[in-house]
Amino acid sequence: MRREFAAHKAGVTWARRAARLGGLVAGLAAGLAGCQRAPSSDTGAGWAITAPQVYGGTAVAGIGPDVLDKAGLRVEWTVQLSLGRARELKQVFYRNGRVYAVDDRAVLHAVDGMNGLPLWQRPLGLPTAPVSSAQYYQDNLLFVVGNTFVQVRQSDGQIVKRLEPKFMISTAAARGERLIYLGGDNRWFYALDAAREVSMWETICPSVPTGSITVTTTNVYFVTQDNTLYVSRADQRHRVWEFQAAGSLVGVVLDKGMCLLPSADTKLYCFDPETGKMLWQYLAGGRLAELPVLTAGAIYQPVDRQSLLCLEREATSPGQDRRLRWELKNGRAFLAEDGATTYAVAWDGQLAVMDNAAGKAKVSFFVPRMSLYASNNEDALVVLSSRDGVLLALWPQGKVRAMPVVQAPAPEKPVAGQPGPTVQPGTGAPPGAGPGEGQAGPTEQVQPAAPGGLVPAAPTEPAPSAPSGAGAGGPNVQPPSRPSGTAPSGSGGF
């Protein structure tokens, strides 16, 4: 009798446990069914990404609707990227109508800027590898991941080129139609054949190349740690002109006959990009450690941890320095522009709505937790982000959004053997990457890599160097390492 009772009790206990377990499994299945989930080519696990939300009448990311009404803004969309444990976003940027985010596991996320729908995700390299800021070439994003050049197609996230040189890369990535340009910590600057991965020409510099590289169809522009800007022919080792400043440099921005060079010597220089003739200079009153952002009518230049300057793009008369529209004290960065209104972020976490005509702020308000941002000179979309993956897009009230024009990407094959990108179900990726594409040329703006390790020179008054096709470039010595392959067509100093 006791044995029968014990067996009956054990059977009831196991039945109850099985029922509870079945309910738990069903609950988990129902919960997971409500999340978008896709396999990852990085770890085998998926990323759960909530659908974009459009809010009305409620606070979003700690910003009340009354505050947005005063600022003349509305929430266009917001989305939460589920990044998992011990993961956060490191950088956010906007390009061709899309929002891109890089997390601390070297994964690149692409989100549609029109509606906030996730498009694809792409592991760029090892999870522990540092990722440089993005550079641009046609329908491609360029990165230095660890010590590897990585080229990603914007339209679908395919990695179409990887290159691992035998030298340590010291610059951001750049490329033209045929050549890839990189600087090495051995003081050599390389132009590598993109197809054969051999050096086509290279030159040794007096100091280590650093910062960003800008490429046009004719010239390549790069800076070194001894505060010098070098301009060489893009297809051969031939110096066009150079300039030495009195402070560290991060690179140049080229646009419509202007070569803008910010320097830690507190000056923003403007040269003729072809001849090197100095057109004008602006004394900013503080160290310049970031590249300016250009729009149709303005130049936005951050002054290191001090302010954000808005300069008139065109002078009132030829040869004059640019006039200051306004200065936002404690300003950190330009966010977007809508005609006579500019949106900027300050170091204390406030978003300022600037009246460009009056030269002062209309209103400013705090954006809690939104410590990351994208500088967008394409349209009026303000893109903010938190470290834990909340993306917030704001748009001017009453302004109609136009659908970006989509162009077909260049027919370039992806790297053999690479896994496909993670595409969110039901979203897909459009066949092109939006407007503004084309080979990097005089209107291309290149953002810098992190400006670390720059060595200031002795403070002397700089003077523009005369253009020359030959001259100083450093001693002609062999670098400690160089790309494998055949001998380059030109090597040595300029």
PAGU-357839 format. One record per residue: residue in one letter; x, y, z of N, C-alpha, C in turn. Coordinates in steps of 0.001 Angstrom, whole numbers, plus 500000, padded with zeros to 6 digits. Example, Ala and Ser with C-alpha at 12.3 -4.5 7.8 and 13.67 -1.06 7.14 Angstrom:
! PAGU-357839
A513190494310507800512300495500507800513200496700507800 S512850497750507080513670498940507140512900500030507870 
! end
This chain:
! PAGU-357839
M500833498801500000500000500000500000500871501254500000 R501876501236500887502768502398500952503515502586499628 R503930501480498994504630501584497725503726502193496643 E502448501743496598501528502277495608501294503770495808 F501155504195497112500936505615497411502159506450497010 A503352505921497302504577506654496937504699506800495427 A504374505753494697504444505818493229503431506812492683 H502194506801493298501179507747492852501620509192493113 K502187509423494315502653510782494663503761511251493730 A504703510342493410505796510704492490505260511024491114 G504251510271490650503687510535489331503002511887489269 V502255512255490325501592513562490360502615514683490352 T503697514483491155504747515520491216505377515755489856 W505738514713489169506353514857487848505371515435486838 A504100515099486945503096515658486040502975517166486230 R502966517588487534502902519027487812504125519746487269 R505309519146487475506546519767486973506525519889485440 A506029518840484780505959518871483321504988519949482841 A503879520118483562502905521136483172503500522538483322 R504198522737484480504815524039484686505872524334483627 L506685523321483314507725523488482301507119523790480932 G506013523082480605505355523341479332504808524752479252 G504236525248480357503748526624480366504859527634480204 L505995527356480872507136528256480754507652528309479318 V507769527138478675508226527089477282507259527825476373 A505974527649476590504974528331475762505069529846475929 G505281530285477196505417531726477431506629532302476745 L507741531578476849508942532049476170508742532097474663 A508099531098474095507863531076472659506984532247472238 A505964532533473056505088533662472710505845534979472793 G506715535098473808507492536336473933508451536524472780 L509098535423472404510060535527471309509367535763469976 A508148535310469844507431535499468579507168536964468302 G507123537787469361506868539211469153508101540002468828 C509262539390468827510505540106468544511000539748467158 Q511569540712466478512258540421465228513562539732465581 R513875538663464927515061537887465273515668537329463998 A516975537428463896517644536939462701518954536303463089 P519412535295462371520694534677462699521833535644462472 S522856535518463267524010536405463155525200535656462629 S525921536285461700527136535691461186528307535945462117 D528032536612463272529104536916464223529226535837465278 T528141535583466024528226534668467144527278533481467024 G526379533505466026525398532446465910524114532774466629 A524122533794467499522917534232468180522342535417467441 G521057535683467623520416536775466917520360538042467750 W520116539152467103519870540426467769518373540685467732 A517772540961468859516361541319468894516258542831468800 I515558543329467815515432544763467590513958545120467578 T513558546021468439512163546398468486511795547193467253 A510534547136466895510067547897465738510121549385466042 P510346550217465033510373551666465263509035552152465816 Q509095553084466748507900553634467356507780555111467017 V506577555566466741506295556980466542505385557416467680 Y505793558432468428505098558825469641504333560125469429 G503240560266470133502495561516470134501882561749471499 G502183562874472118501588563226473392502257562621474596 T503322561854474448504024561271475583505506561604475486 A506192561494476629507620561782476667508396560688475950 V509423561082475243510276560150474529511712560410474955 A512393559360475435513782559469475879513943560602476884 G512936560798477723513005561838478742512690563231478244 I512250563378476979511930564686476405510417564797476293 G509835565778476966508393565951476957507884566553475663 P506623566301475305506064566850474059506005568369474055 D505809568998475238505773570460475292507129571058474952 V508209570362475359509562570828475045509805570753473548 L509396569647472934509568569505471489508743570535470729 D507548570847471221506716571855470566507405573215470584 K508007573588471707508716574859471799509902574897470843 A510547573744470661511701573669469768511297573529468307 G509997573327468051509536573146466673509947571820466078 L510071570790466925510496569466466481509437568428466804 R509473567344466074508629566191466371509492564937466330 V509026563892467017509719562605466979509348561905465683 E510334561714464827510092561018463565510014559516463796 W510918558986464556510900557580464954511938557355466048 T511798556267466767512809555833467721512855554315467713 V514018553756467893514186552305467849515215551894468888 Q514983550757469512515912550203470494516665549032469877 L517976549183469717518807548069469284519164547255470516 S518774546002470535519083545142471668520514544633471530 L521409545185472351522833544906472196523339543791473100 G522510543272474002522958542175474840523754542660476041 R524291541733476796525040542073478007526409542636477663 A526824543621478446528165544215478348528482544688476938 R527482545243476271527687545770474925527078547155474841 E527727548044474109527243549406473946527671549942472592 L527011550999472160527390551660470916528602552550471144 K529473552595470156530684553401470227530609554631469331 Q529947554524468186529842555659467275528565555543466447 V528032556702466074526833556789465251527110557813464161 F526716557524462913526884558488461835525764558327460811 Y525614559349459962524517559416459000525110559560457611 R524649558740456679525200558769455327524156558311454332 N523899559136453316522991558786452231521626558306452725 G521061559040453698519726558721454174519644557541455106 R520792557085455636520796555950456563521554556295457831 V521133555681458913521830555821460192522656554566460411 Y523926554760460727524826553638461006525330553741462437 A525479552587463077525999552537464435527001551394464538 V528092551644465248529118550625465488529136550331466978 D529018549050467343529032548707468766530416548250469194 D530552547917470479531873547595471023532318546168470727 R531572545466469881532014544165469376532310544233467892 A532563545449467405532939545695466004531847545243465038 V530582545419465428529448545106464558528850546417464052 L528635546496462745528052547675462113526567547436461880 H525722548353462378524273548270462213523830549346461231 A522919548999460329522373549956459363520870550084459580 V520388551335459673518983551620459931518498552611458877 D517292552404458355516705553304457380516372554628458048 G516934555720457535516692557015458132515293557546457927 M514555557008456966513192557475456716512216556974457770 N512337555703458159511332555108459041511910554373460243 G513234554300460372513842553635461517513894552129461425 L513542551558460288513568550100460155515007549612459998 P515408548589460757516756548031460604516907547335459265 L518041547555458608518287547002457278519198545786457322 W520357545913457963521290544798458044522292545057459167 Q523007543991459541524080544065460529525293543332459976 R526469543824460259527669543226459694528809543245460705 P529307542084461132530549542050461919531717542488461037 L532469543479461472533559544018460666534875543288460896 G535017542625462021536268541936462336536147541264463688 L537275541032464339537252540435465662536512541336466637 P535757540752467584534974541580468515535816542541469343 T537085542225469541537945543081470365538691544130469548 A538533544120468214539303545025467362538730546440467418 P539570547455467566539076548839467492538659549182466067 V537647550029465939537107550411464634537282551916464461 S537898552324463358538088553743463078536766554382462690 S536746555694462606535580556377462065535459556048460583 A534251556162460051533994555758458669534487556815457690 Q535032556359456575535357557189455424534495556686454269 Y534481557416453158533503557110452119534149557024450743 Y533625556080449959534019555946448556532862555335447788 Q532281556116446872531115555671446106530059555097447055 D529539553917446761528517553278447596529196552390448647 N530222552911449297530995552094450223531397552885451456 L531479552168452576532035552687453817533403552051454019 L534374552851454415535735552372454609536110552482456078 F536713551416456620537141551384458016538551550810458107 V539228551150459187540391550391459628539959549665460895 V539900548339460822539447547498461928540653546730462435 G541127547072463640542394546524464094543493547059463203 N544093546179462411545094546604461432544696546138460026 T543386546140459764542857545659458490541999546735457826 F542248546963456550541388547823455735540130547031455386 V538943547612455657537672546937455398536778547874454603 Q536258547380453483535355548150452626533994547461452621 V532965548196453044531621547653453183530687548363452215 R529915547598451464528940548183450559527722548632451354 Q527324549897451180526238550453451982524892549802451693 S524654549428450450523325548976450055522918547669450722 D523875546747450930523498545445451472524422544941452578 G525438545719452962526313545302454056527383544312453677 Q527538543995452411528568543041452004529958543663452158 I530892542888452652532289543308452691532911542940451341 V533238543951450564533737543719449211535259543750449153 K535919544189450254537377544212450240537924544180451656 R538880543293451866539705543278453084541165543295452657 L541965544072453365543386544131453065544149544236454373 E545058543295454598545867543280455811547324543542455431 P547777544791455548549155545103455153550159544564456165 K551428544546455762552488544062456638553123545187457454 F552484546350457442552924547454458289551766547830459200 M552039548542460274551008548987461190550374550267460644 I549067550225460449548347551360459881548253552476460924 S548570553711460505548543554858461420547521555904461032 T546783555694459947545803556667459454544431556024459329 A543463556838458946542180556305458516542325555741457103 A541269555100456613541314554468455297540862555438454223 A541373555248453001540930556032451845541208555225450590 R540440555485449551540701554826448280540137555640447123 G540691555387445937540176555913444683539689554761443838 E539566554994442551539036553959441671539945552737441620 R541266552960441682542212551847441510543116551622442710 L543331552655443532544323552583444599543692552749445974 I544293552087446957543968552238448376545120552984449033 Y544808553986449855545833554820450467545830554605451980 L547025554337452527547191554125453957548534554689454399 G548589555192455615549848555593456224550294554556457224 G551619554395457388552155553422458325552924554093459449 D552991553411460612553729553983461723555238553902461517 N555664553376460352557085553372459971557464554641459192 R556554555607459157556725556905458496556536556837456981 W556095555720456451555854555606455017554375555806454721 F554115556419453565552759556576453046552641555727451787 Y551613554868451713551499553857450665550284554099449777 A550462553850448487549366553761447524549371552332446993 L548381551540447393548355550105447100547337549804446011 D547708548935445099546789548493444060545664547691444714 A544414548131444513543286547500445193543063546066444737 A543393545756443485543164544412442961544305543460443318 R545560543914443131546712543035443345547308543145444739 E546915544177445496547380544388446863548897544539446944 V549479545213445965550911545531445980551065547037445916 S552199547522446355552439548951446380552714549462444971 M551962550479444555552182551110443260553134552289443386 W553025553009444512554032554002444854553974554230446362 E555064554725446908555139554976448340556183556052448584 T556035556751449695556985557808450025557223557823451517 I558452558119451916558768558232453325558621559684453744 C558095559883454943557831561221455457558748561500456650 P559015562765456951559810563084458135559154562643459432 S557818562477459424557093562065460622555988561098460218 V555331560489461209554328559447460964553052560062460386 P552526559531459271551211559965458776550121559655459800 T549132560514459883548081560342460883546775560942460379 G545692560766461124544415561392460802543774560835459550 S542972561676458880542222561247457705542999561536456430 I542638560817455361543210560991454026542071561365453091 T542289562365452245541270562796451293541792562590449879 V540962561983449025541372561625447669540437562284446671 T541007562909445630540241563371444479540720562588443260 T540197562910442097540616562195440896542071562490440530 T542613563605441029543989563985440664544958563953441830 N544509564283443052545422564456444183545001563624445384 V545978563419446287545713562818447582546295563741448652 Y545524563979449729545874564913450787546007564131452094 F547144564278452782547319563611454069548195564468454966 V548118564220456291548864565004457270549761564075458077 T550768564661458705551718563901459509551821564505460912 Q552474563772461796552545564190463192553446565395463428 D554214565822462424555001567043462582554225568258462054 N552892568160462025552001569278461710552083569704460250 T552344568761459357552511569090457942551402568462457110 L550856569252456190549917568765455180550684568529453888 Y550586567324453352551208566977452075550122566746451027 V550379567232449820549493567000448681550332566379447574 S549954565168447166550680564444446125549729564094444994 R550285563804443827549480563248442761548908561915443232 A547682561643442846547033560426443323547620559177442693 D548115559275441459548572558095440738550084557911440745 Q550837558845441362552285558700441396552869559514442552 R554106559189442931554787559891444014555350561196443471 H554524562233443543554919563531443011554258564609443866 R555071565331444636554524566340445518554000567519444714 V552781567957445051552165569110444408552416570369445243 W552093570300446540552410571368447476552314570829448893 E552825571610449849552761571226451249552645572474452105 F552240572273453358552106573387454291552359572863455702 Q553125573602456479553377573231457872552732574245458795 A551900573761459690551237574604460675552035574591461974 A551572575354462943552243575411464242551564574531465279 G550580573745464868549900572838465779549486571577465060 S549060570582465815548722569283465252547525569378464302 L547469568420463359546456568407462298545711567080462310 V544463567095461800543668565866461715543256565526460291 G543512566432459342543133566182457957542538567427457337 V541986567265456148541389568396455425539983568041454968 V539216569082454644537918568948453986537999569722452677 L537666569074451560537674569715450247536247569940449793 D535978571157449297534641571422448793534644572684447948 K534304572561446665534082573674445755535193574716445815 G536395574286445499537511575207445421538127575597446736 M537761574908447825538322575195449137538967573941449711 C540146574100450291540795573056451080540902573587452499 L540037573108453391539965573598454760540818572730455666 L541694573381456430542649572692457300542545573262458712 P541886572562459662541880573018461051543160572585461758 S543631573419462687544894573121463365544773573428464852 A545590572736465630545652573008467059546317574339467362 D546857575008466348547408576347466569546312577410466596 T545047576993466658543825577803466799543342578401465480 K543954578061464361543565578653463081542871577631462182 L541856578125461464541237577370460373541761577971459078 Y542568577202458348543178577673457105542318577252455915 C542321578081454886541657577737453632542630577976452486 F542879576926451684543807576990450561543074576697449258 D543683577131448171543295576622446870543773575173446796 P542874574201446585543282572797446658544291572380445593 E544379573104444484545290572719443410546656573393443530 T546674574662443914547936575415443930548543575556445316 G547748575413446364548244575611447713548257577056448159 K547746577958447351547694579359447734546703579544448880 M547149580266449943546250580497451061545207581537450671 L543930581166450785542840582058450428542397582914451610 W542312582304452779541973583034453993542260582151455196 Q542235582743456383542383582008457630541511582654458692 Y541055581827459645540201582333460716540810581933462054 L541008582916462919541552582675464252540401582311465181 A540344581036465584539185580524466312539248580787467804 G540418581087468337540523581357469765540658580117470622 G540870578978470014541042577736470760541547576635469850 R541940575534470429542500574410469691541442573774468789 L541801573521467529540904572866466579541380571434466367 A540600570469466845540991569064466802540017568206466008 E539029568831465354538064568099464530537899568818463202 L537497568055462179537231568650460878535926569432460906 P535836570511460140534575571244460063533534570474459261 V532269570843459454531156570305458675530622571428457809 L530456571157456508530027572177455563528601571922455103 T527823573016455009526502572966454408526484573960453244 A525317574186452654525246575054451480525691576479451793 G525417576957453026525738578342453327526630578577454513 A527098577516455178527835577719456429528961576711456590 I529905577082457456530997576211457894530879576084459408 Y530718574869459906530584574628461339531877574015461857 Q532553574733462743533855574299463256533818574176464774 P533971572958465320534080572811466776535436573327467261 V535415574054468376536629574469469074536746573581470302 D537856572898470436538022571789471370537505572107472775 R536387571435473150535768571543474479535525572989474898 Q535245573845473942535069575259474238533799575819473619 S533620575635472304532458576217471639532294575619470251 L531181575965469608530923575616468214530761576915467436 L531564577068466364531517578263465547530701578007464289 C529909579019463887529208578988462615529720580152461786 L530440579840460702531021580851459832530250580925458529 E530196582145457961529630582305456628530507581566455622 R529868580828454745530643580078453756531254580992452694 E530530582024452311530999582944451295531381584273451939 A532445584887451435532888586180451939532064587296451311 T531953588427452020531221589573451478531951590189450294 S533285590074450280534085590544449143535271589615448973 P535824589486447759536925588550447519538132588840448405 G538739587756448919539949587886449718539718588127451189 Q538466588358451611538183588595453018538058587276453774 D538412587329455079538192586177455932536699585979456154 R536312584776456549534900584473456710534345585126457983 R533104585598457862532457586275458982531805585256459913 L531871585551461219531262584686462225529777584992462330 R528940583974462099527496584125462286527154584114463764 W527619583052464435527372582923465866528355581942466470 E528470582007467788529294581074468551528452580520469684 L528334579208469748527600578543470822528595578143471896 K528582578872473019529481578558474111529185577160474637 N530224576431474917530119575037475372529530574136474289 G529462574637473054528940573824471962529882572690471607 R529301571574471281530088570366470994530122570022469514 A528947570004468859528929569549467468527669570030466758 F527776570132465455526649570401464558525845569119464384 L524501569232464413523634568070464228522944568087462868 A522275569190462540521563569287461268521182570741461045 E520706571036459822520348572402459459519040572385458680 D518178573350458983516907573501458283516756574960457884 G517326575335456750517248576716456304517954577657457254 A517175578556457895517739579540458812517884579013460230 T517645577726460435517722577120461765518785576025461774 T519600576043462812520626575011462984520408574311464317 Y520577572996464317520473572195465535521877571754465939 A522231571984467204523567571668467691523460571054469082 V524482570331469477524521569715470792525671570326471583 A525459570496472891526461571084473773527074570015474654 W528189570365475277528895569412476121528112569041477374 D527185569898477807526392569586479001525143568779478682 G525010568304477429523889567452477061522669568198476581 Q522777569481476333521635570238475817521632570261474294 L520438570264473736520254570445472303519816571894472088 A520560572623471293520284574036471053519698574216469663 V518626575009469573518022575381468297518471576805468006 M519365576966467030520004578249466761519310578987465623 D519083580293465831518562581173464793519757581756464052 N519980581343462810521171581774462078521140583257461744 A519942583814461543519841585240461210520111586105462440 A519523585732463575519705586506464804521021586192465493 G521607585042465178522879584676465778522786584247467222 K521658583680467634521499583242469023520544582052469069 A520470581439470255519632580264470422518175580656470610 K517280579993469873515842580180470086515413579511471386 V515871578276471550515533577487472723516577576392472867 S516771575902474068517653574757474310517033573893475388 F517292572593475335516721571661476305517636570452476443 F517545569778477582518374568609477846517816567382477128 V518730566541476661518358565263476061519003564165476902 P518312563696477939518909562731478875519371561457478181 R520523560973478591521083559695478154521577559704476713 M521266560730475942521650560739474532523060561317474379 S524052560481474589525440560947474593526126560806473241 L525491560120472286526044559969470941525162560721469954 Y525735561094468819525005561889467844525619561683466471 A524891562100465440525399562076464070525349563494463525 S526424563928462874526440565215462180525912564995460770 N524758565598460470524047565336459229523960566612458408 N524715566694457307524619567852456418523868567521455128 E523067566438455158522276566049453991520863566596454044 D520224566551455223518864567057455385518704567553456820 A517466567706457266517202568312458578516977567289459678 L517264566015459449517027564981460447518073565066461559 V517605565172462798518478565186463971518525563761464527 V519716563186464598519887561801465037520698561788466318 L520092561236467392520744561092468687520706559631469094 S521588559249470005521637557852470438522162557767471858 S521691556763472566522236556438473875523258555321473722 R524081555154474729525090554098474685524473552707474626 D523283552552475224522672551223475264521819550924474045 G521919551742472987521320551369471711519997551983471373 V519561553054472076518327553742471706518657554807470670 L518090554675469473518247555668468422517002556547468382 L517200557863468345516100558823468336516286559767467163 A515253559895466317515289560785465161514229561860465327 L514644563129465235513751564275465348513698565000464004 W512533565595463695512330566275462419511558567564462662 P511852568644461904511120569904462094509627569744461851 Q508822570323462736507368570263462592506924571013461338 G505982570436460620505424571071459438506261570932458189 K507431570317458280508302570143457115508057568769456516 V507877568716455205507622567455454505508957566778454205 R509036565504454492510249564733454208510178564151452803 A511252564331452053511329563776450700512057562446450743 M511572561492449971512227560191449878513569560349449183 P514666559830449775515970559965449133516030559224447806 V516782559790446872516991559157445574517952557997445742 V517616556862445145518439555657445284519145555377443972 Q520464555168444054521254554802442890521734553365443037 A521929552717441917522433551342441945523901551352442328 P524344550429443212525743550391443603526633549878442490 A527922550154442636528889549652441672528932548135441731 P529043547455440589529023545987440564530341545411441060 E530526545409442380531755544898442961531425543647443761 K532196542596443575531905541318444200532325541339445666 P531562540629446535531957540553447927533175539661448103 V533804539760449272534952538927449586534534537471449597 A535322536626448956534994535210448855534971534562450236 G533937533762450472533862532994451696533281533730452880 Q532922534992452732532401535719453873530927535374454066 P530430535347455318529009535109455555528196536298455107 G526940536035454741526069537117454317525678537991455485 P525220539219455187524830540122456261523548539662456918 T523347540049458169522118539764458869521091540788458463 V520037540359457764518997541267457293517752541036458119 Q517154542098458629515965541965459445514796541490458602 P514022540514459096512890539983458325511878541073458016 G511400541068456782510344541987456410510813543376456052 T512110543654456201512586544999455902513311545037454584 G514247544109454390515013544079453160515945545248453071 A516763545276452050517683546378451818517472546893450416 P517270548194450251517095548738448907518333548544448068 P518218548583446760519343548257445896520443549284445887 G520241550470446417521278551499446396521388552153447732 A522293553122447842522565553748449119522115555183449193 G521333555670448240520786557002448382521553558026447583 P521259559306447826521832560373447015523256560680447402 G523881561460446592525205561972446934526312560999446699 E526059559931445933527109558963445728528001559377444581 G529109558686444441530068559004443388531454558991443964 Q532435558906443121533808558844443584534174560079444374 A534952559877445432535364560998446266536083562027445423 G535582563243445414536160564306444601536206565590445371 P536255566720444675536380567996445367535232568323446307 T534067567679446143532964567969447044532820566913448129 E533779566000448217533681564924449207534207565391450543 Q533463565125451632533924565466452958534264564189453695 V535443564134454281535918562939454954536091563245456418 Q535466562430457278535598562635458707536878561978459214 P537486562533460248538782562036460695538677560810461567 A539769560087461664539881559069462689540174559780463998 A540137559021465095540420559620466389541791560269466380 P541870561581466690543138562295466556544052562072467742 G544481560867467941545360560578469057546808560523468623 G547709560789469545549130560646469285549736561726468436 L549081562886468303549637563956467510550663564728468330 V551795565067467717552876565749468419552954567181467936 P552662568180468789552737569559468333554174569978468070 A554353570833467102555670571358466811555901572626467615 A557135573175467532557435574421468214556557575521467651 P556004576405468513555075577431468042555765578498467219 T555687578362465913556226579366465011555125579811464076 E555219580994463545554196581499462634554270580765461311 P553232580024460905553289579250459672553175580149458455 A553733579671457365553605580367456089553378579335455019 P552500579588454060552213578592453023553426578338452166 S553661577067451853554798576706451027554463576915449563 A555447577266448795555245577425447358555017576075446727 P554106575965445791553865574685445132555124574209444433 S555337572917444530556535572373443906556312570923443591 G556962570466442573556837569067442201557980568239442712 A558915568833443409560028568095443966560493568822445190 G561387568203445936561939568881447101562003567966448283 A561935568568449470562146567816450704561030566827450912 G561363565693451442560375564693451800560959563732452785 G562185563953453187562800563051454142563873562223453480 P564720561590454261565790560764453700565240559564452974 N565944559147451947565507558015451135566054556731451751 V565274556176452693565673554935453354564572553921453165 Q564902552645453281563920551590453127563082551477454390 P561781551290454241560939551126455420561202549779456062 P560910549658457367561129548379458022560250547263457500 S559127547609456882558271546577456289557470547224455184 R557043546435454210556247546954453125555330545871452602 P554300546224451848553377545208451345554106544184450477 S553629542957450558554240541912449756553906542105448298 G554702541562447423554431541642445991555601542222445250 T555321542685444047556378543229443217556818544572443724 A557970545032443225558506546330443638557607547446443166 P557438548502443977556574549600443578557178550397442442 S556298551129441730556775551928440613557517553157441072 G557290553606442319558015554760442831558107554703444320 S559269554903444907559419554906446338560485555892446724 G560492556248448006561443557244448506560702558480448962 G561434559529449298560794560764449724560280561538448542 F559449562562448828558954563420447757560115564125447062 
! end
